[in-house]
Amino acid sequence: MSGDIFVIGTNARGETTSIRSGNNLVFAEPELGGMRRPIGAPNSYEQARTNAKLDQPGWNTIELTVKGAAEAEYKVNGVVVNRVFNMERAMGGGFQPLASGPIALQAEYAELFYRNVRIRELP
């Protein structure tokens, strides 16, 4: 499973579209019933889960497209599994668009390998 987005701490926030699945909110496009919901600040820990289990023999392909602070889209093997909108960070007593910063590739509880990592600026 890949594609969860975690906002940890109270200095960042955004929005995603999700539906309730049991005790979790999971990503869903609006045409599938997803409703726009805030994630992150002022709460200390929020997440936008995915229920996608897209696996293929060999290597999986992950694609993250970030359009400034407006939108980030996460795909696994060509399928959108999560999307975040209106990303902001706390600065100077208020919130400013999160237009730059690090990209974190992370794995928890399992060994994970990356290869052919490429970063390019979009036109």
C-alpha positions in Angstrom: 0.0 0.0 0.0 1.4 3.4 -0.9 0.1 6.9 -1.1 -0.9 8.0 2.5 -0.1 11.6 3.1 0.7 12.6 6.7 0.8 16.2 8.1 2.7 16.0 11.3 3.0 19.1 13.6 1.0 22.2 13.6 2.9 24.2 11.0 1.4 22.8 7.8 -2.1 22.2 6.4 -3.9 21.4 3.2 -7.1 19.8 1.9 -7.9 16.5 0.3 -11.0 14.7 -0.9 -12.0 11.7 1.0 -14.8 9.4 2.2 -15.3 7.5 5.4 -14.3 3.8 5.4 -14.7 2.3 8.8 -12.7 4.4 11.2 -10.6 5.9 8.5 -11.0 8.7 6.0 -9.7 7.4 2.6 -8.9 9.4 -0.6 -11.7 9.5 -3.1 -12.2 11.7 -6.2 -15.3 13.9 -6.0 -17.1 11.9 -8.7 -16.8 8.9 -6.4 -18.3 10.7 -3.4 -15.1 12.3 -2.0 -15.7 15.5 -0.1 -13.1 18.3 0.5 -11.7 18.0 4.0 -8.9 19.8 5.8 -5.8 18.0 6.9 -3.0 19.3 9.2 -3.0 22.5 11.3 -4.4 23.3 13.7 -4.5 19.6 14.6 -1.1 18.1 15.5 -1.4 15.0 13.3 -3.8 14.4 10.4 -3.6 12.0 7.5 -5.2 11.3 4.1 -5.2 7.6 3.7 -5.5 5.6 0.6 -7.1 2.2 0.1 -5.2 1.5 -3.1 -3.3 -1.8 -3.3 -1.7 -1.5 -6.7 1.1 -4.0 -7.1 2.7 -5.4 -10.2 5.5 -7.9 -10.8 8.9 -6.3 -10.5 9.2 -2.6 -9.7 6.2 -0.3 -9.1 6.2 3.1 -10.6 5.5 6.1 -8.3 4.8 9.5 -9.7 4.4 12.7 -7.6 3.4 15.9 -9.4 3.5 19.1 -7.3 2.0 22.3 -8.8 3.3 24.8 -6.3 1.0 25.2 -3.3 -2.1 24.5 -5.3 -2.0 20.7 -5.7 0.1 17.6 -5.3 -1.0 14.4 -7.0 0.4 11.0 -6.1 0.1 8.0 -8.6 1.0 4.4 -8.2 1.4 2.5 -11.5 -0.5 5.3 -13.3 -3.5 5.4 -10.9 -4.1 8.5 -8.7 -4.1 7.3 -5.1 -4.1 10.6 -3.3 -4.2 14.3 -3.9 -3.7 17.4 -1.7 -4.8 20.9 -2.4 -4.1 24.4 -1.0 -1.0 23.5 0.9 0.1 26.1 3.4 2.7 26.5 6.2 2.7 28.7 9.4 4.9 31.7 9.0 5.0 35.1 10.7 1.9 34.5 12.8 -0.2 33.4 9.8 -0.2 30.9 7.0 1.5 31.3 3.6 1.4 29.1 0.5 3.7 26.1 0.8 5.4 26.7 -2.6 8.8 25.1 -1.9 10.4 22.6 0.4 11.8 19.1 0.7 10.2 15.9 -0.7 10.3 13.0 1.7 10.4 9.4 0.5 9.7 7.2 3.5 8.9 3.7 4.5 7.7 2.3 7.8 7.7 -1.2 9.1 9.1 -2.7 6.0 12.2 -2.7 3.8 11.8 -0.5 0.8 14.1 0.1 -2.2 14.0 3.0 -4.7 15.7 3.2 -8.0 15.8 5.6 -10.9 14.6 8.5 -8.8 14.2 11.5 -11.1 13.2 15.1 -10.3 12.4 17.6 -13.0 10.7 21.0 -13.2 7.5 21.0 -15.2 6.9 23.7 -17.8 
